[in-house]
Amino acid sequence: MAVGSFIKNTLVYVIVMGVVIFFSVQLFLFTGLVGLIQYAGNTSLLETGTQAIFDIFAGLLLIFVGLGVAINLSLPSIVSDQLIEF
């Protein structure tokens, strides 16, 4: 069994997802949550609420795109390495 290959591809997945989640939280999700709290305190701030919803949506979209990229980078290598052994 190609344990080294499996570990390498797992590390690629963890690193890519770690970077994506870090940027998603720093750029979008945190500001979106703060905007939602401000909007809940004062519902007349419609622009703040709209921007908060957009930030949360963009942050979640970034996480899902990062998940796809991470799987695309790691899974085919794992599968191809396993097929070579047979």
N, C-alpha and C positions, 0 to 999 in steps of 0.2 A: 504494500500500500504506500502511496506517495504522501507520506505525512508532511514532509517539508513543503510540498506544493500546496497542500490543504492549509497549512499554517500561513504560508505566504498570501494565499488568496483571501483567507479570513482576515489577515492584517490589512490588506488593501480595502476590504469592505468596511472594517471598523474605522480606518483612517478617513476614508471618503465620507462616511456617514457622520463621523465626529466633526469634521470640518463643515459639512453642510448644516448640521444642527446648530453648531456654534454661530455661524453667520445668520441663519434663519432667526434664531432667538435674539441675537444682538441687533439685527437690522429691522426686523419686522414684528415678531411676536411680542417682544417687550413693549415697544412703542404702541402697538395695537392694544395691548392690555391696559396700559396707562391711559390711552385715549378712551377706551370703553369706561373706565372708572370715572374719568372726567365727564363723559357724556351722561353717565348715570347720576352724577351729582348735579348736573345742570343740563336738562334736556333741551334747552334752547340752543345749545351748541351743535347744530345739525351737521356742520362741516367736520367737526371733530369726530362725531360718531361715524360718519361716512368714511373718513380716512382711517379710523380704527378698524372698521370691518374690512376695508381693503388691505390694510397691513396684516391682519390675521389671515386673510385668504391668501395673500402673497407668501407669507411665511409657511403656511401649510403646503402650498403648491411647491415651494422650493424644497421642502422636505421630501415630498413625493417624487419630484424630479431627481433629487439626490439619491433616493432609494433605487430608482430605476437605473441610474448611472452606476451605482455601487454594485447592483446585481449584474449589470451588463459587464462590468470589468472583472468581477470575481467568478461568477457562476460558469461561464463557458470554459474558463481555464480549468476549473475543477472537473467538469464533465469530460473535457478532452483528455485530461491527464488520466482519468479513470478508464477511458476507452483505450488508451494506448497500452495499459497494463494487460488487457485481455488479449 
